[in-house]
Amino acid sequence: MTRSRESGSRAVPRSRLSRLSTFGRLAGGVASGMLAEGARRMARGERPRINDLILTPGNAARLADRLSHLRGAAMKLGQMISMDAGDILPAELSTILASLRDQAQRMPPAQLDRVLKQEWGPDWRRRFRHFEAVPIAAASIGQVHRATLPDGRVLAVKVQYPGVADSIDADVDNVASLLRISNLLPASINLAPLLAEAKRQLADETDYLREGQELRRFGELLSGDARYVVPDLEENLTTSRVLAMSFIEGRPIEELAGAAQADRDAAMTALIELVLRELFAFGVMQTDPNFANYRWQPETKRLVLLDFGAARPVSTHTSDAYRSLIEAGLARDLGKVRETAVETGFLGESAATAHRPAIDRIISAIDAAMNREGPFDFGDRAFVPVVREEASALLADRAAWHVPPTDTLFVQRKVSGTALLAARLKARVMVRELAAAAITAGEMQVP
């Protein structure tokens, strides 16, 4: 979740009409901005491309402002696209949408009071010794408040923005329409399966009773491992729109960047192990890699795990696909890596055919980096420019763009986000050894 600002209170539009009108104003504002920018450039004798007119700083600000105002699925989808679709969308659009990660505005107190009265009744304040009206965090679907019970226990209470659950389908369709009319996606890309799955996933994330069950499930799965802390569910205060749990102290995970190398390595080893256990042992994965979903306790060296709304089952087909890729990578059979990537849907067949030399060079660069002696150094990004340069031809060929299976996309979201955090922390992790142990353990659990 994104830290809330003291100012920036803004009511959430509830009705479908008010949300649709917000999209309408956004489209109108973008169009006006395009006309003005086009006139300026033509006056200078330029012949601007349509994408140059769309991706202006003014339109970027309009997009971020409107989606952050809507919150809910509109803002969530923008955040998801910015973090997860770097290989599908142009870098300019990803940059625009990435600004949403830092824009979350809290509900005004009157709107918050109405929501809590609906969920807990008119005398809801009697349930607490103290309830902090200013949220300690805010994000796309809800905001979090600290509260103290009469017995002195401190809770974190997540309150969902009104109207969010009812607007998912329309918001997702409207965001997809914005992408289409902007000409930033080729017509050959079939977004229908991804959009349907995004709607289902977002509907799950707005069901706080379900999230409470996942919170409890992960607490049980990790109860024997002292490296992780999962909050306890406060069931009698949890509803479909309010989630109450024990408040766990912790520092933002990014602060680990200033910690000792050993602490950074241990924390990322634990997080990478968690991804592998989710994929090959648990059969369920928390697929939201937002850094704010992790906290770190400097005194205990433990990781606090938060927000299980995006937890979803991992199919045997998906885990088998990752196992095949890992096996090929560990064997350093680079041709098999490419073939497996196509067979399992990670890579489109047309891209593999049209750009085989570039793909082989990308695989070779990653293989060389992964097989240096000692732990993998996420802070050493020497191979990244090679990968980026080779991938540029693939991205430029819009006919070769490919959307992997939706199940794979959600898992890869977690994998990529974890790697991004490891790079931020410049961690050194024995990735090959962890992966080899994970697929071996997973095979032993197959009946």
Residue pairs with C-beta under 8 A, 6 or more apart in sequence:
1 104
1 137
1 138
1 139
1 144
1 290
1 292
1 293
1 306
1 307
2 101
2 102
2 103
2 104
2 137
2 138
2 139
2 292
3 104
3 137
3 138
3 292
4 104
4 105
4 106
4 134
4 135
4 136
4 137
4 138
4 143
5 105
5 106
6 134
8 105
8 106
9 105
9 106
9 107
9 108
9 109
10 69
10 105
10 106
10 107
10 108
11 107
11 108
11 111
12 70
12 71
12 72
12 107
12 111
12 161
12 162
12 163
12 164
13 19
13 22
13 69
13 70
13 163
14 162
14 163
15 163
16 166
16 167
16 170
19 70
19 74
19 163
19 167
19 170
19 171
19 174
20 170
20 174
22 66
22 69
22 70
23 66
23 74
23 174
23 178
25 66
26 62
26 63
26 66
26 178
27 178
27 181
29 59
29 62
29 66
30 54
30 59
30 62
30 63
30 182
33 53
33 56
33 58
33 59
33 62
34 50
34 53
34 54
34 56
34 59
37 48
37 52
37 53
37 56
37 58
38 48
38 53
41 47
41 48
41 52
41 53
42 48
50 183
51 90
51 92
51 183
51 184
54 182
54 183
54 184
55 90
55 92
55 93
55 96
59 96
60 95
60 96
60 99
63 78
63 96
63 97
63 178
64 78
64 96
64 97
64 99
64 100
64 103
65 103
67 74
67 75
67 78
67 100
67 175
68 75
68 100
68 103
68 104
68 105
69 105
70 167
70 171
71 104
71 105
71 140
71 141
71 161
71 164
72 140
72 141
72 161
72 163
72 164
72 167
72 168
72 171
73 140
73 164
73 167
73 168
73 171
73 172
73 175
73 198
73 199
73 202
74 167
74 171
74 172
74 174
74 175
75 100
75 103
75 104
75 140
76 140
76 141
76 202
76 205
77 171
77 172
77 175
77 198
77 202
78 97
78 100
78 175
79 97
79 100
79 101
79 140
79 290
80 198
80 413
81 89
81 93
81 94
81 97
82 94
82 95
82 96
82 97
82 98
82 100
82 101
83 98
83 101
83 289
83 290
83 413
83 416
83 417
84 409
84 412
84 413
84 416
85 94
86 94
87 391
87 395
88 185
88 189
88 401
88 403
89 179
89 184
89 185
90 184
90 395
93 179
93 182
93 184
100 140
101 290
104 138
104 139
104 140
104 143
105 138
106 112
106 134
106 135
106 138
106 143
107 115
107 143
107 159
107 161
107 162
109 133
111 162
112 133
112 159
114 162
115 159
115 160
115 162
115 241
115 242
116 124
116 159
116 242
117 124
118 241
119 239
119 241
119 242
120 127
120 237
120 239
120 242
125 131
127 149
127 237
128 147
128 148
128 149
128 150
129 148
129 149
129 150
129 152
130 147
130 148
131 145
131 147
131 148
131 157
132 145
132 146
132 147
133 145
134 145
135 143
135 144
135 145
135 159
136 144
136 145
136 146
136 156
137 143
137 144
137 292
138 144
139 292
141 160
141 161
141 164
141 205
141 206
141 309
142 158
142 159
142 160
142 161
142 164
142 243
143 158
143 159
143 161
144 156
144 157
144 158
144 159
145 156
145 157
145 159
146 154
146 155
146 156
146 157
146 247
147 154
147 155
147 156
147 157
147 244
148 154
148 155
149 155
153 246
154 246
154 247
155 234
155 237
155 244
155 245
155 246
155 247
156 231
156 244
156 245
156 246
156 247
156 248
157 237
157 242
157 243
157 244
158 208
158 242
158 243
158 244
158 245
159 241
159 242
160 206
160 208
160 241
160 242
164 206
165 203
165 206
165 207
165 241
168 199
168 202
168 203
168 206
169 199
172 195
172 198
172 199
172 202
173 195
176 191
176 195
179 185
179 191
185 191
186 398
186 399
186 401
188 398
188 399
188 401
189 401
189 403
190 403
191 403
193 403
193 406
194 403
194 406
194 409
197 406
197 410
201 310
201 312
201 410
204 210
204 309
204 310
204 312
205 211
205 309
205 310
206 241
206 309
207 240
208 238
208 239
208 240
208 241
208 242
208 243
208 309
209 238
209 239
209 240
210 309
211 243
211 307
211 308
211 309
211 311
212 233
212 235
212 238
212 243
212 245
214 284
214 286
214 308
214 309
214 311
215 230
215 231
215 233
215 243
215 245
215 308
216 233
217 284
217 308
217 311
218 230
218 286
218 305
218 308
218 311
219 230
219 231
219 232
219 233
221 282
222 228
222 230
222 274
222 305
226 302
227 266
227 270
227 301
227 302
227 303
228 270
228 274
228 302
228 303
228 304
228 305
229 248
229 250
229 297
229 302
229 303
229 304
229 305
230 304
230 305
231 245
231 246
231 247
231 248
231 304
231 306
232 245
232 246
233 244
233 245
234 244
234 245
234 246
237 244
238 244
248 295
248 304
249 297
250 295
250 296
250 297
250 304
251 295
251 296
251 297
251 298
252 291
252 292
252 295
252 296
253 267
253 291
253 294
253 295
253 296
253 303
253 421
254 291
254 424
254 425
255 296
256 263
256 264
256 267
256 296
256 425
257 264
257 424
257 425
257 426
259 298
261 426
261 428
263 301
264 425
264 426
264 427
264 428
265 375
265 427
265 428
265 429
266 301
267 296
267 301
267 303
267 425
267 427
268 378
268 418
268 421
268 422
268 425
268 427
268 429
269 427
269 429
269 430
269 434
270 303
271 294
271 303
271 418
271 421
271 422
272 418
272 422
272 429
272 431
272 434
273 434
273 438
275 285
275 414
275 415
275 418
276 434
276 435
276 438
277 438
278 284
278 285
278 286
278 314
278 414
279 285
279 314
279 318
279 319
279 322
279 411
279 438
279 442
280 319
280 322
280 323
280 438
280 439
280 441
280 442
280 445
281 438
281 441
281 442
281 445
282 314
283 313
283 314
283 319
284 311
284 312
284 313
284 314
285 311
285 312
285 314
285 410
285 411
285 414
286 293
286 305
286 307
286 308
286 310
286 311
286 414
287 310
287 311
287 312
287 410
287 411
287 413
287 414
288 307
288 309
288 310
288 413
288 414
288 417
289 413
289 414
289 416
289 417
289 418
289 420
289 421
290 307
290 417
291 421
291 424
292 306
292 307
293 305
293 306
293 307
294 303
294 304
294 305
294 306
294 421
295 303
295 304
295 306
296 302
296 303
296 304
297 303
297 304
310 410
312 410
314 407
314 411
315 407
317 407
318 405
318 407
318 408
318 411
319 442
321 340
321 344
321 345
321 346
321 408
322 411
323 439
323 442
323 443
324 340
324 343
324 344
325 337
325 340
325 341
325 344
325 346
326 435
326 436
326 439
327 439
328 336
328 337
328 340
329 337
329 367
329 370
329 435
330 432
330 435
330 436
332 367
332 371
334 360
334 363
334 364
334 367
337 363
337 367
338 347
338 352
338 356
338 359
338 360
338 363
340 346
341 347
341 352
342 348
342 349
342 352
344 408
345 404
345 405
345 408
346 404
346 408
346 412
347 359
347 402
348 400
348 401
348 402
350 399
350 400
350 402
351 359
351 394
351 397
351 400
351 401
351 402
352 359
354 397
354 400
355 393
355 394
355 397
355 400
358 390
358 391
358 393
358 394
359 390
359 394
361 386
361 390
362 386
362 387
362 390
362 391
365 383
365 386
365 387
365 390
366 383
366 387
368 383
369 376
369 380
369 382
369 383
370 376
370 431
370 432
371 432
374 428
375 428
375 429
375 430
375 431
376 428
376 429
376 430
376 431
376 432
377 426
377 428
378 419
378 422
378 423
378 425
378 426
378 427
378 428
378 429
379 423
379 426
379 427
379 428
381 423
394 400
395 401
403 409
404 412
422 429
